């Protein structure tokens, strides 16, 4: 008869593998092998957490949840390694979240919570696959624009501009700085503007920043001070 622990590890391999395959198709930083190792490792840690106290009954007090809790915090370091920053764009957050979720599924399998692990795996696959298509659909609803701001250089300028764009739910996907002369700089933003946004209002608020001299977006532009 196959030991229960071996069955748990095999199930963890399947759960981690299915989610890892989905990540591998998108060429993400953490793919099939990483997700399998995280899930099986978490399941093994949970099995150890439950079995060790049984072996020392009456000898010492042990809390199975303490070892498992370290997985939750420790997986954050691995997830951080999948997050990449490219200019103003951050990638890898979803993969980091999937690793954290796979660790939780492994703990559930190791604890014998098979129904919960199964439901969690299905929810994870739906979020990674089907909901990603919804995100693409919503992204199509946003129009891509190029915003150019000419201003005097100085600390805090980029933050003031980003704050105004954030108020209008404008997403920044790229930033480029070009010196114009000794004290002026031209900043070009690659942005995504939600449908229905009044771009003239955005430009009007940007040009009110003290150091900003001119703003242009698509066919709209402000007058220089």
VEXDREN-2710 file (C-alpha; in Angstrom, 1 decimal):
% VEXDREN-2710
k/r/px/py/pz
1/UNK/0.0/0.0/0.0
2/UNK/1.3/3.4/-0.9
3/UNK/2.0/5.6/2.2
4/UNK/-0.4/8.5/2.7
5/UNK/2.6/10.9/2.7
6/UNK/3.7/9.7/-0.8
7/UNK/0.2/10.3/-2.1
8/UNK/0.3/13.8/-0.7
9/UNK/3.6/14.6/-2.4
10/UNK/2.4/13.1/-5.7
11/UNK/-0.8/15.3/-5.5
12/UNK/1.4/18.3/-4.7
13/UNK/3.5/17.6/-7.7
14/UNK/0.4/17.5/-9.9
15/UNK/-1.1/20.7/-8.4
16/UNK/2.2/22.6/-8.7
17/UNK/2.8/21.2/-12.2
18/UNK/-0.5/22.3/-13.6
19/UNK/-0.1/25.8/-12.4
20/UNK/3.6/25.8/-13.5
21/UNK/2.7/24.7/-17.0
22/UNK/0.3/27.7/-17.3
23/UNK/3.1/30.1/-16.2
24/UNK/5.6/28.4/-18.6
25/UNK/3.4/29.1/-21.7
26/UNK/3.8/32.8/-21.0
27/UNK/7.6/32.5/-20.6
28/UNK/7.4/33.9/-17.1
29/UNK/10.4/34.0/-14.7
30/UNK/9.1/31.1/-12.6
31/UNK/7.8/28.2/-14.6
32/UNK/7.1/24.5/-14.3
33/UNK/10.1/23.3/-12.2
34/UNK/9.9/26.2/-9.8
35/UNK/6.2/25.8/-9.1
36/UNK/6.6/22.0/-8.7
37/UNK/9.4/22.4/-6.2
38/UNK/7.6/25.1/-4.2
39/UNK/4.4/23.1/-4.0
40/UNK/6.1/19.7/-3.2
41/UNK/8.4/21.4/-0.7
42/UNK/5.6/23.2/1.1
43/UNK/3.7/19.9/1.3
44/UNK/6.7/18.1/2.7
45/UNK/7.2/20.8/5.3
46/UNK/3.6/20.5/6.3
47/UNK/3.9/16.7/6.5
48/UNK/6.9/17.0/8.8
49/UNK/5.1/19.6/10.9
50/UNK/2.3/17.2/11.5
51/UNK/4.4/14.0/12.0
52/UNK/7.2/15.3/14.3
53/UNK/4.8/16.1/17.2
54/UNK/3.4/12.6/17.0
55/UNK/6.8/11.1/17.4
56/UNK/7.5/13.1/20.5
57/UNK/4.2/12.9/22.3
58/UNK/4.7/13.4/26.0
59/UNK/8.3/14.4/25.5
60/UNK/7.9/18.0/24.2
61/UNK/5.3/20.4/23.2
62/UNK/5.2/21.3/19.5
63/UNK/2.9/23.5/17.4
64/UNK/2.6/22.2/13.8
65/UNK/1.5/25.6/12.6
66/UNK/4.9/27.2/13.5
67/UNK/6.9/25.5/10.8
68/UNK/4.2/26.0/8.2
69/UNK/4.0/29.7/9.1
70/UNK/7.6/30.1/8.1
71/UNK/6.8/29.0/4.6
72/UNK/4.3/31.9/4.2
73/UNK/7.0/34.4/5.1
74/UNK/9.9/32.6/3.4
75/UNK/8.2/32.3/0.0
76/UNK/8.2/36.1/-0.2
77/UNK/12.0/36.1/-0.8
78/UNK/11.5/33.7/-3.8
79/UNK/8.6/35.7/-5.1
80/UNK/10.7/38.9/-4.9
81/UNK/13.2/37.3/-7.3
82/UNK/10.5/37.1/-10.1
83/UNK/9.6/40.8/-10.0
84/UNK/11.4/42.8/-12.6
85/UNK/11.4/46.6/-13.0
86/UNK/11.8/47.9/-16.5
87/UNK/11.7/51.7/-16.4
88/UNK/8.3/52.7/-15.0
89/UNK/6.9/49.2/-15.7
90/UNK/6.9/46.4/-13.1
91/UNK/6.6/42.8/-14.3
92/UNK/6.4/39.5/-12.4
93/UNK/3.9/40.4/-9.7
94/UNK/1.4/37.8/-10.9
95/UNK/4.1/35.1/-11.0
96/UNK/5.2/36.0/-7.5
97/UNK/1.6/35.7/-6.4
98/UNK/1.2/32.3/-8.1
99/UNK/4.3/31.1/-6.2
100/UNK/2.8/32.3/-2.9
101/UNK/-0.5/30.5/-3.8
102/UNK/1.3/27.3/-4.8
103/UNK/3.0/27.2/-1.5
104/UNK/-0.4/27.6/0.2
105/UNK/-1.8/24.7/-1.9
106/UNK/1.2/22.6/-0.9
107/UNK/0.6/23.2/2.8
108/UNK/-3.1/22.4/2.3
109/UNK/-2.2/19.1/0.5
110/UNK/0.3/18.2/3.2
111/UNK/-2.3/18.8/5.9
112/UNK/-4.7/16.5/4.1
113/UNK/-7.1/19.3/3.1
114/UNK/-7.6/17.9/-0.4
115/UNK/-11.0/19.6/-1.2
116/UNK/-9.6/23.0/-0.2
117/UNK/-6.5/22.4/-2.2
118/UNK/-8.5/21.4/-5.2
119/UNK/-10.8/24.4/-5.0
120/UNK/-7.8/26.7/-4.5
121/UNK/-6.0/25.2/-7.6
122/UNK/-9.1/25.8/-9.8
123/UNK/-9.4/29.4/-8.6
124/UNK/-5.7/29.9/-9.3
125/UNK/-6.0/28.6/-12.8
126/UNK/-9.1/30.7/-13.5
127/UNK/-7.3/33.8/-12.2
128/UNK/-4.1/33.1/-14.2
129/UNK/-5.8/32.0/-17.5
130/UNK/-9.3/33.2/-18.0
131/UNK/-9.0/36.5/-16.0
132/UNK/-5.8/37.4/-18.0
133/UNK/-8.0/37.5/-21.1
134/UNK/-10.4/39.8/-19.3
135/UNK/-7.4/42.1/-18.5
136/UNK/-6.4/42.1/-22.2
137/UNK/-10.0/43.0/-23.1
138/UNK/-10.0/45.9/-20.6
139/UNK/-6.6/47.0/-21.8
140/UNK/-8.1/47.4/-25.3
141/UNK/-10.6/49.8/-23.9
142/UNK/-7.7/52.1/-23.0
143/UNK/-6.1/54.2/-25.7
144/UNK/-2.3/54.4/-25.9
145/UNK/-1.0/57.9/-26.0
146/UNK/2.3/59.8/-25.9
147/UNK/2.5/62.6/-23.4
148/UNK/5.4/65.2/-23.7
149/UNK/6.1/67.6/-20.9
150/UNK/8.7/70.4/-21.1
151/UNK/9.7/71.8/-17.8
152/UNK/12.5/73.2/-15.6
153/UNK/14.5/70.5/-14.0
154/UNK/14.1/70.0/-10.2
155/UNK/13.3/67.5/-7.5
156/UNK/9.8/66.2/-7.2
157/UNK/8.8/67.1/-10.7
158/UNK/8.2/63.6/-11.8
159/UNK/6.2/62.9/-8.7
160/UNK/3.9/65.9/-9.3
161/UNK/3.2/64.8/-12.8
162/UNK/2.6/61.1/-11.8
163/UNK/0.2/62.2/-9.0
164/UNK/-2.0/64.1/-11.5
165/UNK/-2.0/61.2/-14.0
166/UNK/-2.9/58.9/-11.2
167/UNK/-5.9/61.0/-10.3
168/UNK/-7.3/60.4/-13.8
169/UNK/-6.4/56.7/-13.7
170/UNK/-3.8/57.2/-16.5
171/UNK/-1.3/54.3/-16.5
172/UNK/2.4/55.1/-17.2
173/UNK/4.1/52.3/-19.2
174/UNK/7.4/54.2/-20.1
175/UNK/9.3/57.3/-19.4
176/UNK/12.1/59.0/-21.4
177/UNK/14.1/62.1/-20.3
178/UNK/15.8/64.4/-22.8
179/UNK/17.7/67.5/-21.8
180/UNK/16.6/70.6/-23.8
181/UNK/19.2/73.0/-22.5
182/UNK/21.0/73.8/-19.3
183/UNK/17.9/74.1/-17.0
184/UNK/15.1/72.5/-19.0
185/UNK/14.2/68.9/-19.7
186/UNK/11.7/67.2/-22.0
187/UNK/9.9/64.2/-20.5
188/UNK/8.1/61.8/-22.7
189/UNK/5.6/59.4/-21.1
190/UNK/4.1/56.4/-22.8
191/UNK/0.6/56.2/-21.2
192/UNK/-2.7/54.4/-21.4
193/UNK/-5.7/56.6/-21.0
194/UNK/-9.0/55.1/-19.9
195/UNK/-11.9/55.6/-22.3
196/UNK/-13.9/58.7/-21.5
197/UNK/-11.1/60.6/-19.9
198/UNK/-11.0/64.3/-20.7
199/UNK/-7.4/64.7/-21.8
200/UNK/-7.7/68.5/-22.1
201/UNK/-8.4/68.6/-18.3
202/UNK/-5.3/66.4/-17.7
203/UNK/-3.2/68.8/-19.8
204/UNK/-4.7/71.8/-18.0
205/UNK/-3.8/70.4/-14.6
206/UNK/-0.2/69.5/-15.7
207/UNK/0.5/73.0/-17.1
208/UNK/-0.5/74.5/-13.8
209/UNK/2.6/72.9/-12.2
210/UNK/5.0/75.8/-11.5
211/UNK/8.0/74.5/-13.4
212/UNK/6.1/73.1/-16.4
213/UNK/6.4/75.2/-19.5
214/UNK/4.5/73.1/-22.1
215/UNK/2.5/69.9/-22.4
216/UNK/1.4/68.0/-25.5
217/UNK/-0.6/64.8/-25.9
218/UNK/-1.7/63.4/-29.3
219/UNK/-3.4/66.3/-31.2
220/UNK/-3.8/68.4/-28.1
221/UNK/-1.1/70.7/-26.6
222/UNK/-0.8/73.6/-24.2
223/UNK/0.8/77.0/-24.8
224/UNK/4.2/77.7/-23.4
225/UNK/4.4/80.0/-20.4
END
